[in-house]
Amino acid sequence: MFHPHTIARLCAAAFAMTAAAALAQGKEPVKIGLVSSKSGVFAQQGEEVIRAVKFAIDEANAQGGVDGRKVEVAEGDDEGTPEAGRRVAEKLAREGHNLLIGAIPSSISLAIAQNLDRWDAAYFIVASKSDKLTGDTCRPRSFRTNHSDAMDIAMINEWAKELKESSFAILAADYVWGRDSGESFKKAVEANGKKVPLSLYVPMGTKDFSPYIAQLKAANVDAVWVAEVGRDAIAFVKQAEEFGLTPKTRLIGHSLIQNFMVNATGNALKDVVGTTAYTPDLDHAANKAFVAAWKARFNRLPTDNEGQAYNGARILFAGVQKAGSVKPADVSKALRGAQFDTIYGSVTMRAADNQLLLPNYVGRAKVVDGVLRPVVEETFPPSLTPPPSPLCKMPA
């Protein structure tokens, strides 16, 4: 037999669950359009983003929804291309899943952001870094919840002052992000009296890096700044080890020690330092709760892409909560200039360009509890974020 107090508690809990369910049924649901890569060059990162957004949705629904509303999701494969991304985002938005989230490359995010008013949608950027998204392509309904290129480069400029090496080479992807990274790094280290005798910009999709590695070895520099992406970065790191560039010459880099790259390259990235956007070690209550729940579900720690995507989904939910509405225009208005308690601590969505002002990190790939992964070694404050671009003309 149950004790009377136990029965009372069970009744109260049942009533609360019934009330939450009734509330969720009585309000318009939160309808999310999850646009990410299930195929194409960014499929591995897309898989991580999709997993984390769905985890955030399941977590919210288990807690009674958002603003007493059930969260629903529909998915679309952007195939890693702007045309497919724009097409599936439009389909989802026009079918009512008009709170969009999830693309990896900036090219897809740019294609989506330009159409939000026409689709009556809002968009949450969780991985794309191009400064255009908060520059001349900024939109009142487009929000970036991850670090921009400008934020990374501002950190790199500070961090470069600490580097002990005296000569560097650059190996970077031959497109806007890679060139911005390589040129900014060169400028930063040369300002500190160091030399950069060689800069190599490699076409996207390169599989054979041996000609570039031969040039890097011949340059006889102390370290190589690497700004490569996805499969290209994995191929370079493997071949750098195979052809004897590393470990003799140190690699450092921009987004080089991402979890999926570390996992794909054996021990080749062990002890390599570089920028990192999120690790499970961040010492904030919200992050500790997230990591514990994630480990309980997946029996492992969340990756950098998963942490960033989860954070973006939570910001979306906060917008709905603050607005008391699921309408993209209302959610967008509620988010601008708002402050949030997140896995990154207390942060602000800058009203001038809808950029979330985050701390930024330099980490090292280290073995922790038998797993090689990025670990934060240095934290840079949100105040390092450069001012909004004058190219962003956001209406008041």
N, C-alpha and C positions, 0 to 999 in steps of 0.2 A: 504493500500500500504506500502511496505517496503521502508525505507530510503536507498539511494544508497550505503551508507557505510555498512549497514546491509546486503544488497545483496552481496556486495564484500566479507564480512566476511564469509557468508554462502557458497559462491562459493569456497573460499580458503579452508574452512573446508572440503567441499565435495571433492575437489581436493586432499587434504592430505589423506583423508580416502581411496579414489580410488587408490592413489599412494601406500599407505601402503598395500592395498589388492593385488594390482598387484605385489608388491615386494614379498609378502608372497607366492603368487602363482608361482613366477618365481624361487624361491629357494627351495632346498630340505627341507622338514619339520623336526622339532625336534620331534623324535619319542621316547616317554617315555614308558618303561615297568614298570607298577605299581604292584609290588609284595607285598601283605600284607595279613593279616589274615581276611577272611570273615567268617570263622568258626574256631572251636577249642578254646583252652584256652585263646588265645590273641585276640579274635574277637572284643571285645569292644575297645581295643587300636587300632586295625587294622582299625576299622570304622573311628576313629578320624584321623588317618594318611591318609587314602584314601580321606576323605573329604577335608583335608588341601592341599594335593597335587593337587587335582582337582581345588580347589579354586585358587591356584597359577597359574595353567594353564589357567583358564578362565580369570584371571586378566591380564596375559601376552598377551593373544590373543586379549583382548579388547583394549590393548595399541599398537596393530600393530604387535604382535608376538615378537620373540626373534631373534635379528640380522636380522630383516625383514623376519623371517620364522614363519609359523604357527606351533603351538605346538599341537601334536596329542598324544593320550594316549590309551594304551591297558592294561587291568587288568588281573591279575591271583591270585587265592586264594591259599596261601601257606599252609592253613589248620593248621598252627601252628607247622608244622613238617619239619625237614631239607630235607627229601626225596621229599616231595611235593613241597617245596620251590625251590629246585634245578631244579625239573622237569618243573615247570611253568616258572621259570626264563629263562631256556634254550629255551623253546618253544617261549617265547616272543622275546628273543634276536635273535634267528634264523629267526624269521619272520620280523626282521628289527627294532623292538622296543628295541634297544640295549643300551639305557641309562636307566639303572635300578635303582629303588628306592623303599624303603618302608617297608622292613621286620622289625618285632619287636624283636624277640629273637636273641641272638648272634649265636645260633646253626644254624639258617637259613642263617644269614649273612656270617658265616664262609663257609657254603656249596656253596654259590654263589660266594664269593670272589676268591675261588680257581680255578674257571672255566672261568674267564673273558677273558683271552687271547684266549682260545680255542673257545669261543663264539664270539669273537670280540665285547666285550661289556665293559661298565664302570658301576660302582655301587656306589650309594650314600646311606650311612648308616645314618639313622635319629633317631634311637632309641636303637640300640644294643650297649652294654657297654663293652663287654669283651676286656681285654687288648691284647688278641691274635690277634684281628683284626688290631691292629697297632703294633703288636709284630711279632712273627714268621710266622703269616699268612698275614702280610702286602703285598699289591700288588700295583704296579704303577697305576692301573686303579680303585682302591678301595679308597673311600674318606669317612671319618667319619666327619659328621657335628654336632654331638651331643657330650656330655661329655662322656669320657671313665671312667671305674672303677678307674683307677689310678688318674684321675683328681678329682673325688669325694673323694677318700680316702685322697689325699693330703689336700683337704679342711677340711675333717672331722678331720684330725690330728691337724689342726690349731684351729678349732672350739671346739674340745674336751677340750682345755686349758681353755675355758671360762665357761664350765659347772659347776654349783654350787653344784650339788649332790656329795656325797662321795662314794656311792655304786650303782652298776649297775648289771643287768642281761642282757643276750643276748638271743633273740629268732630270729632265721634266717632260711631261706630255705636251705635244705641240698643239695646244688650244688655249683659250683664254685663261683658264684657271692655272694651268701649268706654267705658262709664260709670266703671269702676274706673280706667282709664287717665286719662280726662279729669279726674275728681275728684282723683285723686292728684297729677296735674301742677299743677292749680289750687292745691291746698294747699301743694305744694312751692315754687312761685314766690311765692305770697303770703307765705309764711314769710320770704322774702328781700326783702320790701318792694315787690314788683312787683304790677301790676294785671292782673286778668282780668275785663274788663267784660262779656264775652259767651261763653256756652257753648251750643253747638247740638248736640243729639243727634238723629241722622238715622235714620229707619226703614230696616231692612235691605231691600235690593232697590231702593233709590231710583235712578232713572236720570237725573232732572233736578235738578241741584244749583243751578240759577240763583237760586232764592229765597234759599238759604242763602249763596251767594256775594255776593248784593246786601247781605245783613245784615253779612257779614264786611267788605265794602268800606266800608260806612257806619260801622262801629265804629272804623275808622282806627287799627288796632293795628299794632305793629311786626312781629309774627309770629303764625302760626296753628299750634297744636298739633293734629296730625291723627292720629286713631286709627280708621282705617277698614279694611275688609277686602276682599280679592279684587277682584271686578269693580266694586264700589261705589267702592273707592279709586281704581281706574283712571279711572272716569268723573269723579270729583271732580277729580283732578289735571289731566285734559285740559280740563275746563270752567273750572277756575281760571285756566288759561293763556288759554283762548279769550275769557273775559269780563274779562280784565285784572286779576285779583286778583294774579297772579304775573307777572313776578318782583318787582314793586314791594313786595309784602308777602311776607316769607320764610315758607316752610313748614318745619316741623320735625315729627318724628313718631315714633310707636311702630309698628315693623314697616312703616314707610312705604317704605323704600328696599330692599324685597325685590327680588331679581333679576327676577322675572316682572313686577312693577309697573314697574320701570325700563325693561325691554324693551318694554313695551306703551304707553309714553307719550312716545316720541320723546326730545327733550332737556328735557322739562318738569321732570324731577327732577334735572337736572344741578346740582351744588353743594348739594343739599339734604342736611341732616344728620338723623340719627335713630338709633334702636337697630338693631343688626344682630346676628343670632345666630351667623353663621359667614361667613367669607370665605376664599378660597384662600390668603390671605397669612399665615395663622397660622404662626408660626415654631417649629414642632415637627417632629421627624423623621418621626413617623407621618403628619402632615398633608402634608409634602413628598412622601412616598412615594405617598400617596393621590392627590394632585393630578397627579403625574407619570403614574401608571397611568391615571387618568381621561382626561388629555389624549391619551395614546397610544391609548385606545379611542374617544373621542368627538371628538377634535380641538378641544376647547374646555375651559374651566375648569368645575369643578363649581359649581352654584348653592348658595345658602344652604339651601334645602330638601333638596338632594341631600347636602350635607355633614352635616346633622343626621340624615338617615335612614341614611346610611352608618354614622355613629357609633353609632346605636341598634342596627343589625345587628351591629356588632362587639362591643358590650356583651352582646348575646344570645349570641354565639359564646363570649365569655369565660366566661359563666355555665355553658355546657355543658362547656367545658374544665375549669373549676374543680371542677364537680360530678362529672365523669367519668360523666355520665348525661344522658339527654334527657328524663327525667321532669320535668314542670313544678315539682313540689314540691321536687325536688332542686336544680334550676337556681336556683329562687327563693332557697332557703336559702343557696346558695353565693354569691349576688350581694350579699346584705345586708351592708353595712359594708365591702365589698371595694374595693380600690384598683385603678385601671387606667391603663395608658399608652395615651392616645388621641390623636386629631387635635387635641384641646384641651390636650394635655399630660397630666401626671399628675393624675387626678381620683378622687374617692371617691363611692361610692353610700351616701348617708346611711341608716343602718339604721333610724332612727326613722320615716321616711316614704317610703323608696325614691326619694328625689330625688337625681339625680346633681348634685354640686356643681361647677359650671362657672364659669370666668371669663365676663364679659359685656362687650359691646362697644358703643361709639358709633362710627358710621361716617359717611362722606360719599359721595354718588354722584359719581364722578370718571371721566374718560376715562383708561384705562390700556391701552397697546398697541392703541389704536384702538377699545376697547370701553368703554362707559359701564356702570359697575358699582359696588356698594358697596365701599369700602376702609376698613379700621379706622383710626380716628384716636385712639381712647382705649380702654384696657383697664381693666376693673374686676375686682378679684380675687374668687375664690370665697368668701372670708371675708365679703364683703358680703351673702351669702345670709341672709335672715332665719331665725330659729330655726324648728324644726318647729311646725306648727299644733297647739295643744292638742286640736283636734277629731279628730286622727288617733290612733286607739287601735290601734296595731299590736301584735299578740301578740309576746311575747319569743321 
